[in-house]
């Protein structure tokens, strides 16, 4: 080959020998679609389902985060897609060419080199993806396959984002790594803390990447891509050693000490929120040229004057977008609201479920959904402002 590097070492993972339902699903999909079974199935801590091959064996990597938030039929589609990729006599060469093409599509290579690689591999990549998309459709149906590839892409990003935030919070408080990271992700999905959106850029990218599913992807709405923990592939509970191994693949810091969510006191969590909320409050004060009158005013500014807020705090930056709706203050709204309510005795329903809080009396709110609704609904905005304006004793 003129381009590329020699094949790297096998990808990191934990053999899924204890996951009998997952192994049965892989065997069933291979038989249904008429492709070769992998030589080994590995669990990985990342939110991907991906195939890999050497001269001697075919490997299927199945990401635990996807098993925790996609349905069984969606996992079938993704497994079929990846088994079709390595269903070749020289699967290792196919995988290398696929990697070359994927790397060339991403920014980073010098433009001349990138274009040369794309020209050399584009026809191959299109044919390979059409075959894989057809296998995914055969396994679970066209519309399920389209949902699967979109939800997997969104979940991969959301999981990585959540893992980063949790690692920062836990490490700063304990100087230890979070062992049950993936259980936290599952709890966040189950409680509604993970809210995904299918924007136009992502849709367009995935339609180009999956030509055999493009029409079905174009028709997807927000309802279709919501993540959930029901109808999932049954999983055998992970041992602490396996939890740590999978978490270690994801976390950026190397450490020898491990903690679990259950071992971190509720009192340890608010500090992170408080620092972020103070920074946002200072930004609002810069715009108002005075301290805001409580968290309700901070939130109201974020939701109704965000373009002015950006211009006041970063005047040297390019002009903010002409239409305020292109800006998004929802994360800052959630931080301010959560810090305020936490100081009044509210707690997350799970430490990983950012923005989903319950009061000492059992009142529960999903602040992310409430903040998003408040962008367009005066009624939702009124509910949010009333919640933040209450006396601390209420």
Secondary structure, 3 states (H helix, E strand, C coil): CCCCCCCCCCCCCEECCCCHHHHHHHHHHHHHHCCCCCCEEEEECCCCEEEEECCCCEEEEEEHHHHCCCCHHHHHHHHHHHHHHCCCCCHHHHHHHHHHHHHHHCCCCCHHHHHHHHHHHHHHHHHHHHHHHHHHHHHHCHHHHHHHHHHHHHHHHHHHHHHHHHHHHHHHHHCCEECCHHHHHHHHHHCCCCCCCCCHHHHHHHHHHCHHHHHHHHCCCCCCCCCCCCCCCCCCCCCHHHHHHHHHHHCCCCCCCEECHHHCCHHHCHHHHHHHHHHHHHHHHHHHCCCCCHHHHHHHHHHHCHHHHHHHHCCCCCCCCCCHHHCCCHHHHHHHHHHHHHHCCCEECCCCCCCEEECCCCCEEEHHHHHHHHHHCHHHHHHHHHHHHCCCCC
